[in-house]
Amino acid sequence: MAPKMPPPSVDTMPRGQFVRTIPQMHAEGTRCVITLRGDADISTRRDLCDVLSRVTADGSGDVVIDLAEVTFIDTAIVRALLTARQLLHRQDRILTLRSPPKLAIRVLKVFGVTDLVEKEGPVQR
């Protein structure tokens, strides 16, 4: 059996090829920020669910999902986020989404969850 190779980093992938997104976590005050990059789809779901499970089990602080560098998001990811929101809500914690690109906003609108998007200062009209 051949050894499993880790997925190539985003930097080494030729343009247009599949890039697997690995969620990254860091603390921001009392909140946990989970950053997604590239394509957030069914292939990312398990990794995201694992991270969200650890954060939910931790039991402290709110959770922010940073979507600023997401190039694609599918319904599997949105469903995972909705499940996490329910679990966090039971613990009196909040899930918010930071800086979703226009494509992600469209998907979130389909699910009726644009209220999860973090407000960024005063709205410019």
Backbone as ProteinMPNN parsed JSONL, in Angstrom:
{"seq_chain_A": "MAPKMPPPSVDTMPRGQFVRTIPQMHAEGTRCVITLRGDADISTRRDLCDVLSRVTADGSGDVVIDLAEVTFIDTAIVRALLTARQLLHRQDRILTLRSPPKLAIRVLKVFGVTDLVEKEGPVQR", "coords_chain_A": {"N_chain_A": [[0.84, -1.175, 0.0], [0.597, 2.176, -0.895], [2.129, 5.036, 0.639], [0.189, 7.627, 2.181], [-0.04, 10.82, 0.822], [0.279, 14.147, 1.991], [-2.134, 16.765, 1.359], [-1.351, 19.047, -1.304], [-0.008, 22.324, -0.725], [-1.731, 25.481, -0.948], [-0.085, 27.275, -2.223], [1.524, 25.761, -3.948], [-0.077, 24.712, -5.878], [-1.066, 24.491, -9.259], [-2.832, 26.984, -11.096], [-6.378, 26.695, -11.235], [-6.607, 24.046, -10.482], [-7.871, 21.545, -8.184], [-8.111, 22.53, -4.83], [-7.748, 21.65, -1.586], [-9.349, 22.77, 1.272], [-8.172, 23.528, 4.44], [-9.331, 24.061, 7.587], [-8.266, 26.719, 9.694], [-7.414, 27.654, 13.009], [-7.543, 30.281, 15.456], [-7.136, 32.288, 18.403], [-9.04, 35.128, 19.331], [-9.154, 37.426, 21.403], [-11.664, 36.542, 23.591], [-12.914, 34.986, 21.805], [-13.059, 32.314, 19.396], [-11.569, 32.032, 16.3], [-12.18, 30.659, 13.212], [-10.694, 30.042, 10.228], [-11.436, 29.769, 6.833], [-10.23, 28.861, 3.628], [-10.036, 29.117, 0.058], [-11.788, 26.572, -1.761], [-14.666, 25.785, -0.12], [-16.232, 23.064, 0.445], [-17.968, 19.888, 0.035], [-15.761, 18.209, 0.347], [-14.345, 19.471, 2.287], [-15.908, 19.423, 4.47], [-15.733, 17.393, 6.545], [-13.28, 18.028, 7.858], [-13.881, 20.638, 8.725], [-16.075, 20.094, 10.408], [-14.805, 18.538, 12.367], [-13.113, 20.463, 13.555], [-15.051, 22.303, 14.434], [-16.405, 20.661, 16.255], [-14.459, 20.269, 18.245], [-14.166, 22.914, 19.157], [-16.753, 23.461, 20.046], [-17.012, 21.564, 22.083], [-15.131, 22.539, 23.833], [-16.37, 24.599, 25.181], [-16.187, 27.368, 25.778], [-16.411, 30.828, 25.049], [-17.367, 32.71, 22.086], [-17.786, 31.883, 18.568], [-16.212, 32.567, 15.514], [-16.442, 32.392, 12.059], [-14.269, 32.901, 9.579], [-14.633, 33.928, 6.391], [-13.375, 35.316, 4.402], [-11.406, 34.576, 2.506], [-12.555, 32.594, 1.015], [-13.306, 30.917, -1.946], [-15.35, 29.484, -2.977], [-18.393, 28.139, -1.779], [-20.39, 25.562, -0.536], [-23.583, 23.864, -0.042], [-23.203, 21.833, 1.842], [-21.302, 22.81, 3.619], [-22.629, 25.039, 4.648], [-24.735, 23.753, 5.972], [-23.274, 22.382, 7.946], [-22.368, 24.578, 9.391], [-24.8, 25.571, 10.32], [-25.6, 23.517, 12.04], [-23.554, 23.703, 13.937], [-24.137, 26.248, 14.897], [-26.568, 25.769, 16.242], [-25.709, 23.987, 18.275], [-23.866, 25.607, 19.653], [-25.579, 27.656, 20.458], [-27.129, 26.363, 22.385], [-25.327, 26.391, 24.419], [-25.294, 28.974, 25.15], [-23.697, 30.507, 23.474], [-22.35, 32.236, 20.616], [-22.387, 31.996, 17.068], [-20.801, 33.514, 14.405], [-20.358, 34.831, 11.083], [-17.646, 35.987, 9.246], [-16.781, 38.451, 6.908], [-17.874, 37.346, 4.381], [-17.569, 36.5, 0.92], [-19.238, 37.749, -2.096], [-20.395, 35.533, -3.471], [-20.697, 33.669, -1.383], [-22.511, 35.063, 0.211], [-24.777, 34.935, -1.416], [-25.366, 32.174, -1.287], [-25.85, 31.922, 1.457], [-28.121, 33.518, 1.652], [-30.012, 31.906, 0.351], [-30.403, 29.967, 2.283], [-31.428, 31.542, 4.214], [-29.911, 32.733, 6.235], [-28.41, 35.06, 6.529], [-28.281, 36.666, 8.679], [-26.316, 35.735, 10.319], [-23.997, 36.932, 9.562], [-21.288, 38.864, 10.52], [-21.469, 42.115, 11.766], [-19.925, 44.972, 10.472], [-18.982, 47.704, 11.692], [-20.37, 51.051, 11.067], [-22.931, 51.217, 8.6], [-22.335, 52.084, 5.266], [-23.995, 54.292, 3.14]], "CA_chain_A": [[0.0, 0.0, 0.0], [1.394, 3.402, -1.015], [1.891, 5.975, 1.734], [-0.669, 8.758, 1.847], [0.647, 12.102, 0.733], [-0.56, 15.247, 2.445], [-2.571, 17.577, 0.232], [-0.422, 20.124, -1.609], [-0.428, 23.614, -0.197], [-2.326, 26.364, -1.942], [0.993, 27.934, -2.953], [2.163, 24.906, -4.947], [-1.069, 24.209, -6.82], [-1.266, 25.279, -10.474], [-4.14, 27.649, -11.177], [-7.471, 25.919, -11.798], [-6.675, 22.688, -9.942], [-8.557, 21.378, -6.912], [-7.362, 22.88, -3.625], [-8.482, 21.261, -0.386], [-9.299, 23.78, 2.322], [-7.984, 23.036, 5.8], [-9.669, 25.15, 8.503], [-7.236, 27.164, 10.628], [-8.001, 28.272, 14.204], [-6.748, 31.125, 16.342], [-7.929, 33.017, 19.396], [-9.168, 36.578, 19.156], [-9.77, 37.754, 22.684], [-12.342, 35.365, 24.139], [-13.547, 34.26, 20.697], [-12.252, 31.43, 18.559], [-11.773, 32.342, 14.894], [-11.852, 29.563, 12.299], [-10.53, 30.621, 8.896], [-11.524, 28.888, 5.674], [-9.634, 29.442, 2.419], [-10.23, 28.325, -1.15], [-13.095, 25.945, -1.945], [-15.276, 25.191, 1.076], [-17.256, 22.197, -0.126], [-18.156, 18.59, 0.699], [-14.455, 17.64, 0.699], [-13.877, 20.226, 3.45], [-16.893, 19.283, 5.543], [-15.254, 16.592, 7.687], [-12.279, 18.81, 8.597], [-14.573, 21.729, 9.407], [-16.87, 19.502, 11.503], [-13.869, 18.152, 13.433], [-12.705, 21.693, 14.241], [-16.221, 22.827, 15.134], [-16.677, 19.771, 17.392], [-13.49, 20.601, 19.309], [-14.485, 24.241, 19.673], [-18.012, 23.343, 20.777], [-16.74, 20.793, 23.306], [-14.329, 23.397, 24.699], [-17.353, 25.232, 26.052], [-15.961, 28.76, 26.17], [-16.272, 31.847, 24.017], [-18.105, 32.665, 20.839], [-17.024, 31.349, 17.436], [-16.29, 33.349, 14.287], [-15.939, 31.711, 10.868], [-13.761, 33.905, 8.641], [-14.827, 33.454, 5.019], [-12.814, 36.322, 3.494], [-10.595, 33.977, 1.444], [-13.278, 31.477, 0.414], [-13.606, 31.136, -3.361], [-16.57, 28.731, -3.249], [-18.988, 27.523, -0.595], [-21.565, 24.784, -0.943], [-24.603, 23.643, 0.978], [-22.686, 20.952, 2.909], [-20.633, 23.666, 4.602], [-23.665, 25.837, 5.321], [-25.427, 22.851, 6.911], [-22.367, 22.168, 9.09], [-22.383, 25.818, 10.17], [-26.096, 25.652, 11.006], [-25.55, 22.562, 13.149], [-22.683, 24.303, 14.953], [-24.874, 27.364, 15.507], [-27.523, 25.197, 17.204], [-24.967, 23.456, 19.426], [-23.327, 26.741, 20.402], [-26.722, 28.365, 21.058], [-27.489, 25.62, 23.601], [-24.335, 26.745, 25.431], [-25.334, 30.447, 25.232], [-22.571, 31.03, 22.698], [-22.795, 32.763, 19.33], [-21.612, 31.752, 15.853], [-20.937, 34.561, 13.392], [-19.575, 34.669, 9.863], [-16.908, 37.218, 8.964], [-16.317, 38.829, 5.568], [-18.181, 36.409, 3.292], [-17.606, 37.105, -0.419], [-20.58, 37.837, -2.691], [-20.909, 34.192, -3.741], [-21.127, 33.083, -0.112], [-23.721, 35.782, 0.619], [-25.894, 34.376, -2.183], [-25.701, 30.862, -0.724], [-26.426, 32.165, 2.781], [-29.484, 34.03, 1.434], [-30.866, 30.76, 0.031], [-30.701, 29.313, 3.556], [-32.044, 32.519, 5.114], [-29.067, 32.906, 7.425], [-27.49, 36.199, 6.418], [-28.196, 37.275, 10.009], [-25.085, 35.252, 10.963], [-22.854, 37.723, 9.104], [-20.792, 39.831, 11.503], [-21.625, 43.514, 11.367], [-18.615, 45.652, 10.453], [-19.078, 49.148, 11.853], [-21.545, 51.689, 10.51], [-23.221, 50.906, 7.194], [-22.186, 53.211, 4.347], [-25.098, 54.361, 2.174]], "C_chain_A": [[0.886, 1.24, 0.0], [1.105, 4.33, 0.16], [1.009, 7.125, 1.26], [0.15, 10.031, 1.859], [-0.275, 13.185, 1.267], [-0.998, 16.071, 1.244], [-1.563, 18.684, -0.038], [-0.931, 21.433, -1.027], [-1.002, 24.449, -1.334], [-1.24, 26.988, -2.806], [1.582, 27.081, -4.071], [1.199, 24.378, -5.999], [-1.13, 25.091, -8.061], [-2.683, 25.843, -10.496], [-5.179, 26.726, -11.83], [-7.562, 24.491, -11.289], [-7.35, 22.705, -8.579], [-7.632, 21.712, -5.749], [-8.222, 22.536, -2.423], [-8.27, 22.306, 0.699], [-9.144, 23.096, 3.674], [-8.305, 24.199, 6.744], [-8.52, 25.446, 9.466], [-7.922, 27.877, 11.788], [-7.004, 29.199, 14.878], [-7.691, 31.865, 17.288], [-7.91, 34.501, 19.062], [-9.909, 37.072, 20.394], [-10.371, 36.49, 23.266], [-12.997, 34.523, 23.054], [-12.536, 33.37, 19.979], [-12.596, 31.762, 17.108], [-11.296, 31.151, 14.069], [-11.831, 30.152, 10.893], [-10.606, 29.533, 7.839], [-10.94, 29.619, 4.472], [-9.932, 28.535, 1.234], [-11.645, 27.791, -1.247], [-13.566, 25.29, -0.648], [-16.461, 24.363, 0.595], [-17.298, 20.866, 0.621], [-16.821, 17.962, 1.107], [-13.86, 18.305, 1.942], [-14.715, 19.937, 4.688], [-16.363, 18.528, 6.753], [-14.238, 17.372, 8.521], [-12.937, 19.949, 9.371], [-15.377, 21.196, 10.59], [-15.98, 19.078, 12.664], [-13.449, 19.38, 14.25], [-13.869, 22.255, 15.043], [-16.577, 21.969, 16.349], [-15.745, 20.074, 18.555], [-13.833, 21.931, 19.963], [-15.765, 24.203, 20.506], [-17.798, 22.619, 22.105], [-15.948, 21.617, 24.312], [-15.218, 24.177, 25.665], [-17.104, 26.665, 26.439], [-15.817, 29.663, 24.951], [-17.127, 31.615, 22.783], [-17.192, 32.201, 19.715], [-17.295, 32.215, 16.206], [-15.715, 32.499, 13.169], [-15.554, 32.795, 9.874], [-13.805, 33.325, 7.232], [-14.184, 34.366, 3.98], [-12.072, 35.71, 2.311], [-11.249, 32.749, 0.805], [-13.614, 31.832, -1.036], [-14.895, 30.438, -3.778], [-17.077, 28.173, -1.935], [-20.227, 26.764, -1.043], [-22.485, 24.527, 0.246], [-24.132, 22.733, 2.11], [-22.025, 21.777, 4.009], [-21.662, 24.497, 5.359], [-24.421, 24.971, 6.326], [-24.568, 22.571, 8.142], [-22.35, 23.404, 9.99], [-23.694, 25.965, 10.947], [-26.159, 24.701, 12.192], [-24.698, 23.131, 14.286], [-23.395, 25.454, 15.659], [-25.848, 26.843, 16.556], [-26.818, 24.701, 18.458], [-24.405, 24.584, 20.285], [-24.44, 27.508, 21.112], [-27.153, 27.691, 22.364], [-26.538, 25.935, 24.751], [-24.292, 28.266, 25.67], [-24.11, 31.086, 24.587], [-23.083, 31.404, 21.308], [-21.828, 32.365, 18.222], [-21.868, 32.903, 14.899], [-20.017, 34.253, 12.218], [-18.934, 36.012, 9.517], [-16.551, 37.309, 7.475], [-16.637, 37.824, 4.465], [-18.154, 37.126, 1.943], [-19.027, 37.056, -0.984], [-21.192, 36.47, -2.964], [-21.444, 33.538, -2.468], [-22.404, 33.756, 0.388], [-24.936, 35.223, -0.114], [-26.335, 33.026, -1.631], [-26.362, 31.032, 0.644], [-27.857, 32.696, 2.67], [-30.453, 32.893, 1.132], [-31.312, 30.064, 1.316], [-31.362, 30.259, 4.56], [-31.236, 32.784, 6.364], [-28.057, 34.043, 7.283], [-27.371, 36.948, 7.742], [-26.948, 36.807, 10.762], [-23.869, 36.104, 10.597], [-22.547, 38.815, 10.125], [-20.948, 41.24, 10.952], [-20.279, 44.217, 11.506], [-18.805, 47.168, 10.518], [-20.333, 49.714, 11.214], [-21.695, 51.362, 9.025], [-23.093, 52.173, 6.364], [-23.319, 53.184, 3.346], [-24.714, 55.194, 0.985]], "O_chain_A": [[1.816, 1.344, 0.8], [-0.031, 4.406, 0.627], [1.069, 7.542, 0.104], [0.927, 10.287, 2.778], [-1.481, 13.149, 1.022], [-0.316, 16.082, 0.219], [-0.972, 19.215, 0.903], [-2.136, 21.624, -0.859], [-0.79, 24.164, -2.513], [-1.45, 27.207, -3.999], [2.091, 27.626, -5.051], [1.614, 23.671, -6.917], [-1.236, 26.312, -7.941], [-3.614, 25.233, -9.97], [-4.903, 26.068, -12.834], [-8.509, 23.783, -11.631], [-7.398, 23.735, -7.906], [-6.5, 21.231, -5.692], [-9.314, 23.08, -2.266], [-7.136, 22.678, 1.001], [-9.904, 22.187, 4.006], [-7.62, 25.221, 6.708], [-7.884, 24.53, 9.988], [-8.888, 28.614, 11.589], [-5.798, 28.952, 14.881], [-8.876, 32.039, 17.007], [-6.916, 35.046, 18.584], [-11.138, 37.126, 20.417], [-9.682, 35.482, 23.422], [-13.568, 33.471, 23.339], [-11.335, 33.641, 19.961], [-13.767, 31.772, 16.728], [-10.161, 30.695, 14.209], [-12.832, 30.696, 10.426], [-9.932, 28.507, 7.934], [-11.122, 30.825, 4.31], [-10.063, 27.322, 1.394], [-12.597, 28.47, -0.864], [-12.939, 24.357, -0.147], [-17.551, 24.888, 0.368], [-16.733, 20.736, 1.707], [-16.758, 17.254, 2.112], [-12.964, 17.747, 2.575], [-14.281, 20.178, 5.815], [-16.533, 18.987, 7.883], [-14.32, 17.38, 9.749], [-12.599, 20.2, 10.528], [-15.356, 21.793, 11.666], [-16.359, 19.241, 13.823], [-13.431, 19.34, 15.481], [-13.7, 22.641, 16.2], [-17.009, 22.503, 17.37], [-16.174, 20.132, 19.707], [-13.794, 22.055, 21.188], [-15.845, 24.844, 21.554], [-18.346, 23.022, 23.131], [-16.081, 21.412, 25.518], [-14.858, 24.387, 26.823], [-17.755, 27.159, 27.361], [-15.184, 29.303, 23.958], [-17.546, 30.498, 22.482], [-15.974, 32.134, 19.881], [-18.439, 32.548, 15.897], [-14.625, 31.944, 13.306], [-16.414, 33.525, 9.381], [-13.109, 32.359, 6.921], [-14.429, 34.197, 2.785], [-12.103, 36.27, 1.215], [-10.58, 31.96, 0.138], [-14.138, 32.911, -1.315], [-15.47, 30.764, -4.816], [-16.29, 27.779, -1.074], [-21.02, 27.27, -1.838], [-22.199, 24.92, 1.377], [-24.621, 22.855, 3.233], [-22.173, 21.474, 5.192], [-21.572, 24.639, 6.578], [-24.713, 25.429, 7.43], [-25.083, 22.528, 9.259], [-22.321, 23.282, 11.214], [-23.699, 26.425, 12.088], [-26.713, 25.045, 13.236], [-25.077, 23.05, 15.454], [-23.271, 25.616, 16.873], [-25.947, 27.41, 17.644], [-27.27, 24.96, 19.574], [-24.464, 24.517, 21.513], [-24.261, 27.958, 22.243], [-27.499, 28.368, 23.332], [-26.892, 25.77, 25.918], [-23.371, 28.776, 26.309], [-23.563, 32.07, 25.087], [-24.137, 30.931, 20.882], [-20.611, 32.391, 18.405], [-23.019, 33.234, 14.613], [-19.037, 33.519, 12.344], [-19.605, 37.045, 9.5], [-16.077, 36.342, 6.878], [-15.752, 37.48, 3.682], [-18.661, 38.242, 1.829], [-19.907, 36.405, -0.421], [-22.381, 36.265, -2.718], [-22.513, 32.929, -2.476], [-23.284, 33.088, 0.931], [-26.0, 35.053, 0.482], [-27.532, 32.759, -1.518], [-27.339, 30.347, 0.947], [-28.708, 32.366, 3.495], [-31.591, 32.908, 1.602], [-32.456, 29.625, 1.427], [-31.803, 29.832, 5.626], [-31.796, 33.032, 7.432], [-26.97, 33.987, 7.859], [-26.469, 37.768, 7.915], [-26.565, 37.431, 11.752], [-22.827, 36.009, 11.246], [-23.422, 39.578, 10.534], [-20.595, 41.513, 9.804], [-19.587, 44.078, 12.515], [-18.787, 47.835, 9.484], [-21.249, 48.972, 10.859], [-20.709, 51.247, 8.297], [-23.664, 53.209, 6.704], [-23.581, 52.138, 2.751], [-25.515, 55.366, 0.066]]}, "name": "protein", "num_of_chains": 1, "seq": "MAPKMPPPSVDTMPRGQFVRTIPQMHAEGTRCVITLRGDADISTRRDLCDVLSRVTADGSGDVVIDLAEVTFIDTAIVRALLTARQLLHRQDRILTLRSPPKLAIRVLKVFGVTDLVEKEGPVQR"}
